[in-house]
Amino acid sequence: MVEEGDVVMAELTGSVRQDTGEVMRMSMAEVFVMREGLIAERRAWVVELKENDHR
């Protein structure tokens, strides 16, 4: 997690087993813009990781 001024960002990775049995790896992130101690804006995304840990 990174916090700078009124912006907080969290990044994490995960995996999920699909119906085919294949495992999909992903990187996820959330960004929060704070105003007066409240969340004013939220952005989130998920990116599928196609390459393995060694590349």
N, CA, C and O atoms as a Tripos MOL2 file, in Angstrom:
@<TRIPOS>MOLECULE
protein
  220   219    55     0     0
PROTEIN
NO_CHARGES

@<TRIPOS>ATOM
      1 N           0.8450   -1.1620    0.0000 N.3       1 MET1
      2 CA          0.0000    0.0000    0.0000 C.3       1 MET1
      3 C           0.8990    1.2350    0.0000 C.2       1 MET1
      4 O           1.9260    1.2800    0.6770 O.2       1 MET1
      5 N           0.4860    2.2270   -0.7730 N.am      2 VAL2
      6 CA          1.2170    3.4860   -0.8600 C.3       2 VAL2
      7 C           0.2450    4.6070   -0.5260 C.2       2 VAL2
      8 O          -0.8810    4.6440   -1.0230 O.2       2 VAL2
      9 N           0.6970    5.5080    0.3150 N.am      3 GLU3
     10 CA         -0.1360    6.6590    0.6710 C.3       3 GLU3
     11 C           0.6740    7.9150    0.4280 C.2       3 GLU3
     12 O           1.7750    8.0670    0.9570 O.2       3 GLU3
     13 N           0.1200    8.8220   -0.3800 N.am      4 GLU4
     14 CA          0.8050   10.0710   -0.6740 C.3       4 GLU4
     15 C          -0.2330   11.1850   -0.7430 C.2       4 GLU4
     16 O          -1.0610   11.2250   -1.6530 O.2       4 GLU4
     17 N          -0.1750   12.0680    0.2130 N.am      5 GLY5
     18 CA         -1.1510   13.1600    0.2590 C.3       5 GLY5
     19 C          -2.5520   12.6220    0.4410 C.2       5 GLY5
     20 O          -2.8320   11.9120    1.4070 O.2       5 GLY5
     21 N          -3.4360   12.9590   -0.4900 N.am      6 ASP6
     22 CA         -4.8250   12.5150   -0.4200 C.3       6 ASP6
     23 C          -5.0980   11.2840   -1.2710 C.2       6 ASP6
     24 O          -6.2560   10.9670   -1.5420 O.2       6 ASP6
     25 N          -4.0370   10.5770   -1.7020 N.am      7 VAL7
     26 CA         -4.2050    9.4030   -2.5600 C.3       7 VAL7
     27 C          -3.6440    8.1710   -1.8510 C.2       7 VAL7
     28 O          -2.5220    8.1830   -1.3460 O.2       7 VAL7
     29 N          -4.4520    7.1090   -1.8270 N.am      8 VAL8
     30 CA         -4.0290    5.8270   -1.2550 C.3       8 VAL8
     31 C          -4.1500    4.7800   -2.3460 C.2       8 VAL8
     32 O          -5.1950    4.6730   -2.9880 O.2       8 VAL8
     33 N          -3.0810    3.9940   -2.5670 N.am      9 MET9
     34 CA         -3.0950    2.9550   -3.5910 C.3       9 MET9
     35 C          -2.6930    1.6310   -2.9820 C.2       9 MET9
     36 O          -1.7170    1.5550   -2.2360 O.2       9 MET9
     37 N          -3.4460    0.5820   -3.2990 N.am     10 ALA10
     38 CA         -3.1270   -0.7720   -2.8530 C.3      10 ALA10
     39 C          -3.0060   -1.6620   -4.0800 C.2      10 ALA10
     40 O          -3.8500   -1.6070   -4.9750 O.2      10 ALA10
     41 N          -1.9570   -2.4850   -4.1280 N.am     11 GLU11
     42 CA         -1.7550   -3.4070   -5.2350 C.3      11 GLU11
     43 C          -1.5850   -4.8090   -4.6750 C.2      11 GLU11
     44 O          -0.9070   -5.0010   -3.6650 O.2      11 GLU11
     45 N          -2.1960   -5.7830   -5.3250 N.am     12 LEU12
     46 CA         -2.0640   -7.1710   -4.8760 C.3      12 LEU12
     47 C          -2.1530   -8.1020   -6.0700 C.2      12 LEU12
     48 O          -2.5600   -7.6950   -7.1580 O.2      12 LEU12
     49 N          -1.7740   -9.3480   -5.8610 N.am     13 THR13
     50 CA         -1.8520  -10.3640   -6.9050 C.3      13 THR13
     51 C          -2.6990  -11.5160   -6.3970 C.2      13 THR13
     52 O          -2.8720  -11.6970   -5.1920 O.2      13 THR13
     53 N          -3.2240  -12.2900   -7.3330 N.am     14 GLY14
     54 CA         -4.0450  -13.4280   -6.9430 C.3      14 GLY14
     55 C          -4.1830  -14.3860   -8.1050 C.2      14 GLY14
     56 O          -3.6580  -14.1480   -9.1930 O.2      14 GLY14
     57 N          -4.8990  -15.4780   -7.8610 N.am     15 SER15
     58 CA         -5.1610  -16.4490   -8.9100 C.3      15 SER15
     59 C          -6.5290  -17.0680   -8.6640 C.2      15 SER15
     60 O          -7.0270  -17.0990   -7.5390 O.2      15 SER15
     61 N          -7.1240  -17.5630   -9.7520 N.am     16 VAL16
     62 CA         -8.4410  -18.1940   -9.6760 C.3      16 VAL16
     63 C          -8.4640  -19.3680  -10.6570 C.2      16 VAL16
     64 O          -7.9440  -19.2800  -11.7690 O.2      16 VAL16
     65 N          -9.0750  -20.4610  -10.2200 N.am     17 ARG17
     66 CA         -9.2110  -21.6200  -11.0990 C.3      17 ARG17
     67 C         -10.4810  -21.4380  -11.9290 C.2      17 ARG17
     68 O         -11.5670  -21.2400  -11.3830 O.2      17 ARG17
     69 N         -10.3360  -21.5060  -13.2440 N.am     18 GLN18
     70 CA        -11.4630  -21.3160  -14.1470 C.3      18 GLN18
     71 C         -12.2150  -22.6330  -14.3360 C.2      18 GLN18
     72 O         -11.7440  -23.6830  -13.8990 O.2      18 GLN18
     73 N         -13.3800  -22.5820  -14.9840 N.am     19 ASP19
     74 CA        -14.1970  -23.7770  -15.2230 C.3      19 ASP19
     75 C         -13.4340  -24.8430  -15.9980 C.2      19 ASP19
     76 O         -13.7070  -26.0340  -15.8460 O.2      19 ASP19
     77 N         -12.4840  -24.4300  -16.8230 N.am     20 THR20
     78 CA        -11.6850  -25.3620  -17.6300 C.3      20 THR20
     79 C         -10.6210  -26.0710  -16.7960 C.2      20 THR20
     80 O          -9.9880  -27.0110  -17.2770 O.2      20 THR20
     81 N         -10.4160  -25.6330  -15.5530 N.am     21 GLY21
     82 CA         -9.3710  -26.1810  -14.6980 C.3      21 GLY21
     83 C          -8.0840  -25.3880  -14.7640 C.2      21 GLY21
     84 O          -7.1970  -25.5690  -13.9290 O.2      21 GLY21
     85 N          -7.9740  -24.5130  -15.7480 N.am     22 GLU22
     86 CA         -6.7890  -23.6730  -15.8950 C.3      22 GLU22
     87 C          -6.7810  -22.5930  -14.8020 C.2      22 GLU22
     88 O          -7.8290  -22.0790  -14.4120 O.2      22 GLU22
     89 N          -5.5920  -22.2660  -14.3240 N.am     23 VAL23
     90 CA         -5.4570  -21.2260  -13.3020 C.3      23 VAL23
     91 C          -5.1070  -19.9030  -13.9730 C.2      23 VAL23
     92 O          -4.1490  -19.8260  -14.7410 O.2      23 VAL23
     93 N          -5.8830  -18.8690  -13.6830 N.am     24 MET24
     94 CA         -5.5980  -17.5330  -14.2060 C.3      24 MET24
     95 C          -4.9410  -16.7150  -13.0990 C.2      24 MET24
     96 O          -5.4880  -16.5790  -12.0050 O.2      24 MET24
     97 N          -3.7560  -16.1700  -13.4000 N.am     25 ARG25
     98 CA         -3.0520  -15.2930  -12.4720 C.3      25 ARG25
     99 C          -3.3870  -13.8590  -12.8110 C.2      25 ARG25
    100 O          -3.5860  -13.5330  -13.9810 O.2      25 ARG25
    101 N          -3.4560  -12.9820  -11.7970 N.am     26 MET26
    102 CA         -3.8280  -11.5910  -12.0530 C.3      26 MET26
    103 C          -3.1480  -10.6440  -11.0800 C.2      26 MET26
    104 O          -2.7280  -11.0210   -9.9860 O.2      26 MET26
    105 N          -3.0580   -9.3980  -11.5240 N.am     27 SER27
    106 CA         -2.5880   -8.3010  -10.6890 C.3      27 SER27
    107 C          -3.7640   -7.3370  -10.5490 C.2      27 SER27
    108 O          -4.4270   -7.0090  -11.5330 O.2      27 SER27
    109 N          -4.0160   -6.8880   -9.3240 N.am     28 MET28
    110 CA         -5.1530   -6.0080   -9.0660 C.3      28 MET28
    111 C          -4.6720   -4.7680   -8.3310 C.2      28 MET28
    112 O          -3.6750   -4.8070   -7.6110 O.2      28 MET28
    113 N          -5.3870   -3.6740   -8.5190 N.am     29 ALA29
    114 CA         -5.0370   -2.4390   -7.8180 C.3      29 ALA29
    115 C          -6.2900   -1.6350   -7.5310 C.2      29 ALA29
    116 O          -7.2770   -1.7090   -8.2640 O.2      29 ALA29
    117 N          -6.2380   -0.8760   -6.4650 N.am     30 GLU30
    118 CA         -7.2980    0.0640   -6.1120 C.3      30 GLU30
    119 C          -6.6500    1.3870   -5.7350 C.2      30 GLU30
    120 O          -5.6390    1.4170   -5.0330 O.2      30 GLU30
    121 N          -7.2340    2.4690   -6.2010 N.am     31 VAL31
    122 CA         -6.7510    3.8030   -5.8770 C.3      31 VAL31
    123 C          -7.9130    4.5800   -5.2720 C.2      31 VAL31
    124 O          -9.0020    4.6360   -5.8420 O.2      31 VAL31
    125 N          -7.6680    5.1700   -4.1210 N.am     32 PHE32
    126 CA         -8.6800    5.9770   -3.4410 C.3      32 PHE32
    127 C          -8.1810    7.4220   -3.3600 C.2      32 PHE32
    128 O          -7.0490    7.6680   -2.9440 O.2      32 PHE32
    129 N          -9.0200    8.3680   -3.7540 N.am     33 VAL33
    130 CA         -8.7360    9.7900   -3.5660 C.3      33 VAL33
    131 C          -9.5720   10.2390   -2.3750 C.2      33 VAL33
    132 O         -10.7960   10.1140   -2.3860 O.2      33 VAL33
    133 N          -8.9150   10.7570   -1.3580 N.am     34 MET34
    134 CA         -9.5850   11.1510   -0.1110 C.3      34 MET34
    135 C          -9.8120   12.6600   -0.0860 C.2      34 MET34
    136 O          -8.9790   13.4310   -0.5620 O.2      34 MET34
    137 N         -10.9310   13.0640    0.4650 N.am     35 ARG35
    138 CA        -11.2140   14.4800    0.7190 C.3      35 ARG35
    139 C         -11.8780   14.5900    2.0740 C.2      35 ARG35
    140 O         -12.9340   14.0030    2.3100 O.2      35 ARG35
    141 N         -11.2600   15.3410    2.9580 N.am     36 GLU36
    142 CA        -11.7700   15.5560    4.3110 C.3      36 GLU36
    143 C         -12.0280   14.2340    5.0430 C.2      36 GLU36
    144 O         -13.0200   14.0770    5.7550 O.2      36 GLU36
    145 N         -11.0930   13.2800    4.8390 N.am     37 GLY37
    146 CA        -11.1750   12.0010    5.5350 C.3      37 GLY37
    147 C         -12.1570   11.0050    4.9500 C.2      37 GLY37
    148 O         -12.3450    9.9310    5.5230 O.2      37 GLY37
    149 N         -12.7930   11.3240    3.8230 N.am     38 LEU38
    150 CA        -13.7490   10.4260    3.1860 C.3      38 LEU38
    151 C         -13.2760   10.0600    1.7820 C.2      38 LEU38
    152 O         -12.5450   10.8200    1.1470 O.2      38 LEU38
    153 N         -13.6970    8.8980    1.3040 N.am     39 ILE39
    154 CA        -13.3520    8.4870   -0.0520 C.3      39 ILE39
    155 C         -14.1870    9.3110   -1.0270 C.2      39 ILE39
    156 O         -15.4160    9.2380   -1.0150 O.2      39 ILE39
    157 N         -13.5180   10.0910   -1.8660 N.am     40 ALA40
    158 CA        -14.1990   10.9190   -2.8570 C.3      40 ALA40
    159 C         -14.2170   10.2460   -4.2280 C.2      40 ALA40
    160 O         -15.1030   10.4970   -5.0440 O.2      40 ALA40
    161 N         -13.2250    9.3880   -4.4680 N.am     41 GLU41
    162 CA        -13.1210    8.7240   -5.7710 C.3      41 GLU41
    163 C         -12.4340    7.3930   -5.5750 C.2      41 GLU41
    164 O         -11.5100    7.2800   -4.7700 O.2      41 GLU41
    165 N         -12.8800    6.3740   -6.3070 N.am     42 ARG42
    166 CA        -12.2600    5.0450   -6.2510 C.3      42 ARG42
    167 C         -12.0830    4.5420   -7.6670 C.2      42 ARG42
    168 O         -13.0030    4.6020   -8.4830 O.2      42 ARG42
    169 N         -10.8770    4.0390   -7.9550 N.am     43 ARG43
    170 CA        -10.5950    3.4000   -9.2410 C.3      43 ARG43
    171 C          -9.9940    2.0370   -8.9460 C.2      43 ARG43
    172 O          -9.1530    1.9010   -8.0580 O.2      43 ARG43
    173 N         -10.4230    1.0360   -9.6860 N.am     44 ALA44
    174 CA         -9.9130   -0.3170   -9.4750 C.3      44 ALA44
    175 C          -9.7840   -1.0150  -10.8220 C.2      44 ALA44
    176 O         -10.5510   -0.7510  -11.7480 O.2      44 ALA44
    177 N          -8.7990   -1.9120  -10.9200 N.am     45 TRP45
    178 CA         -8.6490   -2.6710  -12.1470 C.3      45 TRP45
    179 C          -7.9870   -4.0100  -11.8590 C.2      45 TRP45
    180 O          -7.3400   -4.2070  -10.8300 O.2      45 TRP45
    181 N          -8.1760   -4.9320  -12.8180 N.am     46 VAL46
    182 CA         -7.5820   -6.2700  -12.7760 C.3      46 VAL46
    183 C          -6.9090   -6.5020  -14.1230 C.2      46 VAL46
    184 O          -7.5010   -6.2610  -15.1750 O.2      46 VAL46
    185 N          -5.6620   -6.9720  -14.0800 N.am     47 VAL47
    186 CA         -4.9070   -7.2700  -15.2940 C.3      47 VAL47
    187 C          -4.4820   -8.7290  -15.2370 C.2      47 VAL47
    188 O          -3.8350   -9.1490  -14.2780 O.2      47 VAL47
    189 N          -4.8410   -9.5110  -16.2610 N.am     48 GLU48
    190 CA         -4.4300  -10.9130  -16.3130 C.3      48 GLU48
    191 C          -2.9250  -10.9930  -16.5790 C.2      48 GLU48
    192 O          -2.4040  -10.2970  -17.4500 O.2      48 GLU48
    193 N          -2.2330  -11.8510  -15.8200 N.am     49 LEU49
    194 CA         -0.7950  -12.0610  -16.0070 C.3      49 LEU49
    195 C          -0.6170  -13.2930  -16.8850 C.2      49 LEU49
    196 O          -0.9720  -14.4020  -16.4850 O.2      49 LEU49
    197 N          -0.0700  -13.1000  -18.0720 N.am     50 LYS50
    198 CA          0.0580  -14.1940  -19.0450 C.3      50 LYS50
    199 C           1.4030  -14.9190  -18.9360 C.2      50 LYS50
    200 O           1.5050  -16.0930  -19.2930 O.2      50 LYS50
    201 N           2.4340  -14.2240  -18.4440 N.am     51 GLU51
    202 CA          3.7570  -14.8340  -18.3540 C.3      51 GLU51
    203 C           3.9620  -15.4210  -16.9640 C.2      51 GLU51
    204 O           3.2760  -15.0330  -16.0180 O.2      51 GLU51
    205 N           4.9020  -16.3540  -16.8370 N.am     52 ASN52
    206 CA          5.1460  -16.9890  -15.5470 C.3      52 ASN52
    207 C           6.0330  -16.1100  -14.6620 C.2      52 ASN52
    208 O           6.4550  -15.0300  -15.0760 O.2      52 ASN52
    209 N           6.3130  -16.5780  -13.4430 N.am     53 ASP53
    210 CA          7.1060  -15.8150  -12.4690 C.3      53 ASP53
    211 C           8.5520  -15.6060  -12.8890 C.2      53 ASP53
    212 O           9.2380  -14.7580  -12.3190 O.2      53 ASP53
    213 N           9.0300  -16.3600  -13.8730 N.am     54 HIS54
    214 CA         10.4430  -16.2970  -14.2530 C.3      54 HIS54
    215 C          10.7090  -15.3510  -15.4180 C.2      54 HIS54
    216 O          11.8610  -15.1690  -15.8120 O.2      54 HIS54
    217 N           9.6630  -14.7480  -15.9710 N.am     55 ARG55
    218 CA          9.8330  -13.8300  -17.0990 C.3      55 ARG55
    219 C           9.4500  -12.4440  -16.7080 C.2      55 ARG55
    220 O           9.5260  -11.5280  -17.5260 O.2      55 ARG55
@<TRIPOS>BOND
     1     1     2 1
     2     2     3 1
     3     3     4 2
     4     3     5 am
     5     5     6 1
     6     6     7 1
     7     7     8 2
     8     7     9 am
     9     9    10 1
    10    10    11 1
    11    11    12 2
    12    11    13 am
    13    13    14 1
    14    14    15 1
    15    15    16 2
    16    15    17 am
    17    17    18 1
    18    18    19 1
    19    19    20 2
    20    19    21 am
    21    21    22 1
    22    22    23 1
    23    23    24 2
    24    23    25 am
    25    25    26 1
    26    26    27 1
    27    27    28 2
    28    27    29 am
    29    29    30 1
    30    30    31 1
    31    31    32 2
    32    31    33 am
    33    33    34 1
    34    34    35 1
    35    35    36 2
    36    35    37 am
    37    37    38 1
    38    38    39 1
    39    39    40 2
    40    39    41 am
    41    41    42 1
    42    42    43 1
    43    43    44 2
    44    43    45 am
    45    45    46 1
    46    46    47 1
    47    47    48 2
    48    47    49 am
    49    49    50 1
    50    50    51 1
    51    51    52 2
    52    51    53 am
    53    53    54 1
    54    54    55 1
    55    55    56 2
    56    55    57 am
    57    57    58 1
    58    58    59 1
    59    59    60 2
    60    59    61 am
    61    61    62 1
    62    62    63 1
    63    63    64 2
    64    63    65 am
    65    65    66 1
    66    66    67 1
    67    67    68 2
    68    67    69 am
    69    69    70 1
    70    70    71 1
    71    71    72 2
    72    71    73 am
    73    73    74 1
    74    74    75 1
    75    75    76 2
    76    75    77 am
    77    77    78 1
    78    78    79 1
    79    79    80 2
    80    79    81 am
    81    81    82 1
    82    82    83 1
    83    83    84 2
    84    83    85 am
    85    85    86 1
    86    86    87 1
    87    87    88 2
    88    87    89 am
    89    89    90 1
    90    90    91 1
    91    91    92 2
    92    91    93 am
    93    93    94 1
    94    94    95 1
    95    95    96 2
    96    95    97 am
    97    97    98 1
    98    98    99 1
    99    99   100 2
   100    99   101 am
   101   101   102 1
   102   102   103 1
   103   103   104 2
   104   103   105 am
   105   105   106 1
   106   106   107 1
   107   107   108 2
   108   107   109 am
   109   109   110 1
   110   110   111 1
   111   111   112 2
   112   111   113 am
   113   113   114 1
   114   114   115 1
   115   115   116 2
   116   115   117 am
   117   117   118 1
   118   118   119 1
   119   119   120 2
   120   119   121 am
   121   121   122 1
   122   122   123 1
   123   123   124 2
   124   123   125 am
   125   125   126 1
   126   126   127 1
   127   127   128 2
   128   127   129 am
   129   129   130 1
   130   130   131 1
   131   131   132 2
   132   131   133 am
   133   133   134 1
   134   134   135 1
   135   135   136 2
   136   135   137 am
   137   137   138 1
   138   138   139 1
   139   139   140 2
   140   139   141 am
   141   141   142 1
   142   142   143 1
   143   143   144 2
   144   143   145 am
   145   145   146 1
   146   146   147 1
   147   147   148 2
   148   147   149 am
   149   149   150 1
   150   150   151 1
   151   151   152 2
   152   151   153 am
   153   153   154 1
   154   154   155 1
   155   155   156 2
   156   155   157 am
   157   157   158 1
   158   158   159 1
   159   159   160 2
   160   159   161 am
   161   161   162 1
   162   162   163 1
   163   163   164 2
   164   163   165 am
   165   165   166 1
   166   166   167 1
   167   167   168 2
   168   167   169 am
   169   169   170 1
   170   170   171 1
   171   171   172 2
   172   171   173 am
   173   173   174 1
   174   174   175 1
   175   175   176 2
   176   175   177 am
   177   177   178 1
   178   178   179 1
   179   179   180 2
   180   179   181 am
   181   181   182 1
   182   182   183 1
   183   183   184 2
   184   183   185 am
   185   185   186 1
   186   186   187 1
   187   187   188 2
   188   187   189 am
   189   189   190 1
   190   190   191 1
   191   191   192 2
   192   191   193 am
   193   193   194 1
   194   194   195 1
   195   195   196 2
   196   195   197 am
   197   197   198 1
   198   198   199 1
   199   199   200 2
   200   199   201 am
   201   201   202 1
   202   202   203 1
   203   203   204 2
   204   203   205 am
   205   205   206 1
   206   206   207 1
   207   207   208 2
   208   207   209 am
   209   209   210 1
   210   210   211 1
   211   211   212 2
   212   211   213 am
   213   213   214 1
   214   214   215 1
   215   215   216 2
   216   215   217 am
   217   217   218 1
   218   218   219 1
   219   219   220 2
@<TRIPOS>SUBSTRUCTURE
     1 MET1         2 RESIDUE 1 A MET
     2 VAL2         6 RESIDUE 1 A VAL
     3 GLU3        10 RESIDUE 1 A GLU
     4 GLU4        14 RESIDUE 1 A GLU
     5 GLY5        18 RESIDUE 1 A GLY
     6 ASP6        22 RESIDUE 1 A ASP
     7 VAL7        26 RESIDUE 1 A VAL
     8 VAL8        30 RESIDUE 1 A VAL
     9 MET9        34 RESIDUE 1 A MET
    10 ALA10       38 RESIDUE 1 A ALA
    11 GLU11       42 RESIDUE 1 A GLU
    12 LEU12       46 RESIDUE 1 A LEU
    13 THR13       50 RESIDUE 1 A THR
    14 GLY14       54 RESIDUE 1 A GLY
    15 SER15       58 RESIDUE 1 A SER
    16 VAL16       62 RESIDUE 1 A VAL
    17 ARG17       66 RESIDUE 1 A ARG
    18 GLN18       70 RESIDUE 1 A GLN
    19 ASP19       74 RESIDUE 1 A ASP
    20 THR20       78 RESIDUE 1 A THR
    21 GLY21       82 RESIDUE 1 A GLY
    22 GLU22       86 RESIDUE 1 A GLU
    23 VAL23       90 RESIDUE 1 A VAL
    24 MET24       94 RESIDUE 1 A MET
    25 ARG25       98 RESIDUE 1 A ARG
    26 MET26      102 RESIDUE 1 A MET
    27 SER27      106 RESIDUE 1 A SER
    28 MET28      110 RESIDUE 1 A MET
    29 ALA29      114 RESIDUE 1 A ALA
    30 GLU30      118 RESIDUE 1 A GLU
    31 VAL31      122 RESIDUE 1 A VAL
    32 PHE32      126 RESIDUE 1 A PHE
    33 VAL33      130 RESIDUE 1 A VAL
    34 MET34      134 RESIDUE 1 A MET
    35 ARG35      138 RESIDUE 1 A ARG
    36 GLU36      142 RESIDUE 1 A GLU
    37 GLY37      146 RESIDUE 1 A GLY
    38 LEU38      150 RESIDUE 1 A LEU
    39 ILE39      154 RESIDUE 1 A ILE
    40 ALA40      158 RESIDUE 1 A ALA
    41 GLU41      162 RESIDUE 1 A GLU
    42 ARG42      166 RESIDUE 1 A ARG
    43 ARG43      170 RESIDUE 1 A ARG
    44 ALA44      174 RESIDUE 1 A ALA
    45 TRP45      178 RESIDUE 1 A TRP
    46 VAL46      182 RESIDUE 1 A VAL
    47 VAL47      186 RESIDUE 1 A VAL
    48 GLU48      190 RESIDUE 1 A GLU
    49 LEU49      194 RESIDUE 1 A LEU
    50 LYS50      198 RESIDUE 1 A LYS
    51 GLU51      202 RESIDUE 1 A GLU
    52 ASN52      206 RESIDUE 1 A ASN
    53 ASP53      210 RESIDUE 1 A ASP
    54 HIS54      214 RESIDUE 1 A HIS
    55 ARG55      218 RESIDUE 1 A ARG
